[in-house]
């Protein structure tokens, strides 16, 4: 009986290899080639594509896709006019003799415009809790809400931004490192860094309503919303779209400039189709097109942290940007900063 079982297993293994072998790299009948060896393009670029027919097989048709999105190819030329930005997979499905074979290659699509550089003017300075390791900042009805990080020090807060007074505070359990927050439909959504879990609170009572787990996103960094969906950064080049009801990740954009794919988007703020994102460990904020992921502007905040007291923290990283719809101005602060700055953004 054991001999028969061995024979059956061996037969099945051979059969599986035979079935799958037609699509393995060593057995492929076709190859996909593109004209640019570096495989890096900008939006609205064109490039040539070629199918190498190794066995001179009669081809019935070819379907081309870019990360699952059907694209048209005319005279072996691809026009990247409506393509998603970032790292994409170009796939050719070749149909022949009632069969098909897929061939893929990775390409990178960058923005075709350089970011505009901005600087800032300080309108007002307000006191800020120097013990707050700021991770999230958001206004709601002229009131500031803030999340803080570090294990054993993480919290969400309701703050009188003019005086720095903490009006309400809930601390996280010592095992959690708090990250970004956003407010939508009378709920506060809060991330944790590497714990893979988020919290949802009642806006008025700060009572925890439920928790949610991350999907494919790597970590929890920043949060924002456009009134319909949440935007979540995770330390990679991706900003994820979350369904506010199910908290499921329903897509993402990739952050790109005209020269590279970019990561390290930290605390987020959304306004009028743009995502304002603190750059991790840098004195700058990216302005990102919320639909495409293209960095359309960069705000240079150098010199701002020189205006805050150092205390025991020599790092003093800029982190925290929020738009106040009442004053129609932006507010920024940093980790363990003793000041909150009301600023205007001006082109440099």
Steps between C-alpha positions, in 0.01 A plus 500: 500500500784737588657437158173595328477821705854595402421436135181710521679791666781482244250493213312802640824695543601429139152598379509829691842583359375422151191718544687795647812465292345666196488827693841473668781726381692208348199383299363831379435531131504880500696783662404859574752774422479878533721763340634661819735271691464708818121458488441845649261745337302816570130557459408556132822335382488242222709188460517207260395152595588175323390138528777252419344193340753227584324219315352700209150413624200663337364756751125560512501813717687680779356679803712757683442606859670735743454372856174336395372801306445442127712726277506552125808441288518655153778406257688336788497833688366564851383847603504554877228763504262362765738270682526465876825638637769303682617143465272316258488161333465489122342174384445360151256211464565321170219284360584222256348167388231510770761565769661803661824601665574795726826693504567786743765757581518779756516866404501826697283796401593839642335841495567719198518819709748612765355600840454868578709611800328698777607662823302644794414813694415477870165659586480404868680293761310307769615289797523125447558219750872428476439148635282416202676273248266624225386238249166632377339846481152597382248780546128452549270799570794727585622248759831320467525122540838336540645152533832431667742210475757291683406199706374603841445859379249456217166679515226686315421853614256782454692828530429871522757597240519864611601415857640148463256377768412130470120485521465122480746212478493123472822302539579186304613183672876492554548238228380732222694769311243757385516645150280711271136599550215632289140601578202400290127459577549583869763231540873521567708243316845432644788283379770320692849466356607135481222331694283456188187637667299821495245646740169680442366739765184701550598860424311651791565249779831346383345162577663224295239359263695233316838395363615408151792309355720601207485313172795510261638829626830461678462721810291786639640852445258775393125538447276751319163495324310671220155444651454175307809291566802491727857545379766298683878521471715206610861610447516367145435670166130419534208697641210263555125564461295365790125451507390692813226245577689175452857642528594272211781620273337564163796620298795735517702764318879508481692815587723615213687804374628559149824323597418220744251300702492646850419358844502620863166687493416544868221713652229587247246776436248513213375821338337564163630194317847520650671302774750693713752251640781555745821341374639269768809647669501803267407869533261483208146414397396346169190616315366190325228474238250276680386340173833425332762496776715760320688737730391836363665711769749495787485740797842586642463540878868537578565743783167439675632257760769754595218701657406230754666409828721193480445370853622142533412410142773573247301347212202739482360356179237700312183290512143622499311709245134594520272742316258701712186565291398781736815709456572350156865461596742213560648411836823303546698365793747223574592223739560652844471856368391765750330703226221462247538725196223649292649554156427602145652314209664713229681410181876527539 
